[in-house]
């Protein structure tokens, strides 16, 4: 542990929706003089490049939500082992607080913090508390939320909620306030199609067909940038080429800030990180929530954006070629609608989320040695 620096532990699941906010907070806390440790599951070794200057420790974890009865038993056993590992780590580090970002890998260190009397702060990325955060909410001192109307199971938990927004990558922040220019009459129309960290087959199946079905005067103006799964890439490329649509395809794009800045409309899932980046960039979107998302949180995230006028939403079961083509034709023929949606998205953008979250961490003061020995921590 770095001498003279306040120790803080972040606990996060392994998906981008959990890791990216944790990364943003780690950057902010490091700049404020904290010694940051990330505790996650066995996938932690791949995060070294994302968390420079942060100690990354791995503990056992598992998801009781998958795998049948045998899988559930194994997952519970792994979580128990991870809990004991986490207690040992926290006793050694003696952090000011533990910040949990949800996902089952965050449960062992967060539960260990609660058992040791170490202040626990939770961050919820979605419009509804995830299962892990819901289980831990009763032990948390503060629950930071990404939405100002996050669903709560009861009044006691609602009383702990503080709106901070969802921290986004620093590379996205400069887009805030740059403004939006809708497509010029007869000018190019830049569409950005993203399916999350690994693409989405339904987007690869439906979006090309929907664009091909557009009237020729719209189709000829399209410039499509689309993320695809590896197994879909060549099929999608061939469809666009056969129909004369200009398209750039890849499994992964490392220039998302540039793509967001240049796009007129994004077609995406409605994960929390995606929506946060869209609102900071101020870009209109057509959302298709992942129907199997836990607790249907992607639909609830998307409905929040729709209610504010920042997006349109088509449920996955209704995401047909005909419906998508109809929606796109309406939006692209009425660029004023896109401008209104862009302005609404900007009004939802929160560029100070990492700072606000770090301010909450600053409330917790290091406990004295006697308090630590007795398992108590002052806040």
N, C-alpha and C positions, 0 to 999 in steps of 0.2 A: 504494500500500500504506500502511496506517495506521502512522504512526510509533510505534515502541516496542512494537508488538504482534507476537506470534509468528505468522508466516504458516503457514497450513495449506491444503491443497488437497483437496477432495472430488471424486471422479469417479463419475458415476452414469449409468445408463441412464435412459430417458425414461418408463418406466411407473411407476405409483404404488407398486408393490412395491419399487422401488429408490429412488424419490425421497422417499417418506415417512420411511424411516429416515435418509436423508441430511439431510433437513430437521430431524429431531429432534436429530441430532448437531450440526448447524450451530448450533442454538439453544444447546445446552450449551457448545460451544466458544466461541461469541461471549461468553457470560456469564463464561467463564474468561479472557477477555482475548486470544483468538486473533483474527487477521484472516483470515477464512474466504473462500476462493474456490471456487466450484463450476464444474467443467468438465464439460460435457455436449455433446450434439449440437445440431443446428440448431433443435430444439424448445425450447431453453433460454429463449427470450424469453418464453414463457408462464409461467415460474416466478418472475417478479419478486415477486409477491404472497406466494409461499410462503417466500421466502428474504429477508426484510427485513434490510438491512445486510450482505448477502453479495454479493460481486462474482461475476457469472455470465458465464462465457466459453464460447464455442461453438467446437467443432472438428469437422472432417469425421468421419463414421462411416458404417458400413453393416453389414448382417447377411449373412454368407456362408451362413446357414442357409436362405435363401429366394431365389427368383428364377431357379433353374436355373443353367446354366453361365455365361451372360452376366452374370446377376445376381451370382454369386459373384465373378467377375473384377472387376466394378465395385466390389463391397463391399470386396474386398481392397485395391484401389487407393485407395478412400476412407479406409480404416483407415490405410494408409501415409501419406497426406497428413495425417490427423489426428495420427499419431505425430510427424511432423516439426513440425506446429504446436504440439503439446504440449511437445516438447522446448524450443522457443523460449520458450514461456510459463513453463515451470518454471525455466529459466535466469534469467529476469527476476525471478520471484517469490522463488526460493530458499526453498521451503517446508521446514518442519521434517520433514514427512512428507506422503505422499499416501495418502488412504483411498479404496479402490475399493469400490463397492457392487454391482458386477456389471452385466450388460447390455453389449452391444457398444459403446455410447458411452463406457463406462468403460475400455475396453481401450487406446485411444491414450495417455491421460495416465498410466495405470498402467504400461504398457510403457515409456513415456518415463522415468518415475521410476526403474524398474529399470535402464534403460540409463545413467542419470546417477548411480547410486549413492545416490539419495534413498530413505530407508526407505519401504517399501510395506506398508500394512496393508489387508487385505481383510475385508469384512463379507459373510457369506453369510446370506441371509434364509431359505433353505429347508433341508429336512432332507437334501438332497443338494447337493453343490457344483454350481453352474451351470457352463455350458460355459466362459464367460469366466474365472470365478474358478478353474476347474480348470486352464486354460491358464496362468494367472498364479501359481498356488499355489507353484510352485517358487521364485519370486522374492520372495515375501512374507516379511516378518519374523514377522508374526503373522496368523492367520486367526481373526477373531471369528465365533462361530456363534450362531444363534438357537435351536438345539436342542442339548440336551446329548448327543445321540447322532447327530450329523451324519455321514453316510457319507463315508468318505475313500478315495481310490484307493490309498494306501500309508501305511506307518507314519511315514515322514519327514514327510509332510503332516499326518498326524494329530497328530504331536508339536508342530506349530505352532498347533493349534486351542485357542482359549480361549473358553469359554462366556460370553456376555454377555447373551443374549436379543436380541429384535428391538425396537428403539426404536419407540414408538408416539406418535401425536400427543398433545401435552400436554393437550388437552381431554378425552382418554379417561382419563387417570390418576386423576382424582378418583373414578371409579367403583370403583376397587379397594378391596375390603374393605367395601363398602356392604351386601353380603349379597344374597340372592336369595329372593324369595317366590314359591312355585309358585302356579298358579291355584287360587283358592278353589273349593270345590264349588259348582257352578252359577254361578260368577262368570265374568267375561270372560277370554278367552284371547287374549293379544297375540302374534301371529306377525310376525316380521320376515324379509322375503325380499330378499336382496341378491345381485346377480349380478356383483359387481366394478365397476370404474369405468365400464363401459358396459352393465351389465345382462347378462342371458343369456337367449337365446330359449328354451332348454329349460325354464328355470324358468317362463317365461311360458306355455309350452304345457302343462306337466305339473302344476304346483302348483295352479292354479285347478281343474282337473279333479279332482285328488286331494282337494281340500277340499270340492268339491261332492259327492263320493262318500261323505263322512263321514256317520255317522248324524245325524239331525236334532238330537238333543240336544247334540251337540258343535258342529255347524255353526252353530247359532243363537247360540253364545257367542263366535264368532270375531271378532276385530278384526285385519285384515290390513294391514300396511304393506309395499308391494312396489315394488322398483325394476324398471323395464321399459325396454327399448329403445323409441325413439320409434315405430318401426313396429309395435310390439306393444301400445302403451299403450291405445288405444281398444278393441281387441278384448278385452283382459283386463278392462278396466273394464266392458264390456257383459256379460261372462260373470258377473262377481261381482254386478252389479246384477240380472240376470235370476234369480239364485238366492238373492237376499236376504242376501248376505254383505257385511258392512261392510268396506270396503277403501279405503285411501288409496294412490294410485299416483303415481309421479313418475319422471322420467328420472334425477334426481339428488336426494339429500337432503343438506342442509347441517347437519342437526341429529342426526347419527349418535350422539353421546354420549347425547342424550335418548332416542332410539329404543332404544338398547341397554339403558339403565337400565330402560325400561318393558317390554321384551319378555320373554316367558316361554320362547320357543324361537326360534332363528334358523335359517333355511334358506339356506345360502350355498355358494359355491365354497370351496375350501380354499387360497387364496393365503396367503402368509406374513403379510401385513399384516392380513388379515381374521382369521386365527386368533389373532394376537397381541392384537388388540383384543378378541376374544371372551374370551380368557383373562384379560386385565386386568379386563374387566367382569364376569367370572365367569358367563357365560351358556352354557347348553346349546345344542347345535347339531346339525342334520342336514346333513351335508356331501355335496356332489356335485362331486368333483374334475373340473376341465376335462380332458377326455381327451387333448387335443392339446398340453397343456403340455409344454415342453421337458424331456426326460429324465424325464417322468412325475412331476415334483416335487410337483404338487398331491396326487396319490394318496399319496405318501410323507409329506407334511405331515399329511394327514388321518389316516393310519394311526397316526401318533404320538399324535394326540389321542384316537383310539379306544382305543389300548393303555393310555392313562392313565385311561380311563373318562369323558372329557370330552365325547365326541361319538359319534354314529352316522354311518356312511358308506354311501352307495349309489353305486356306480360309474355313470358316465353311461349306459352301455349297459343297465344294470338300472334306470335311473331312470324307471320306468313309473308310470302312474296307479295301478295296483293296488298296487305295492310301496310307493309313497310314502303312499298312503292307509292301508295296513296299518301302516306305521311310525308315522305320526302318530296313528292311533287308539290304538295301544299306549301311546305316550308321554303323550298327553293324558288318557287314562283312568287313568294311574298317575302322578300328579304327584310322588310320592315318587321316581320314577326321574329326573324332571327336576331335583329338588333334589340328588340324588347326582351327577348330571352337572355341575351348576353348581358344586358344591364341588370336584369334580375339576378343572374348568376353572380355578377360582381358584388351585388349588395349582400350576398351570402358569404363572400370570400373573407377568410380570417387569416391575416398574415402574421399575427402576433401570438399564435397558439402556443408555440414552443416557449416563448417568453412568459406567457400567462401560466403555463404548466410549471415552469421553473420557479415562478413567484410562489406557487403553492408549496413547492418543495422547500423553499426558503423559510416557510413558517415553522419547520421542524428544527429544533435546536439539539445539538449533541447532548446526550445525557451524561451525567457524572458517573464515575466508576461505580459508586455504591448502587445507583439506580440500575446500571447495567447488570451488576451481579444479582440483583434481586429480580431481574426480568422485567423491569419497568423502563419506559422511555418517556421523556418529557416532550411535549409538543408545544 
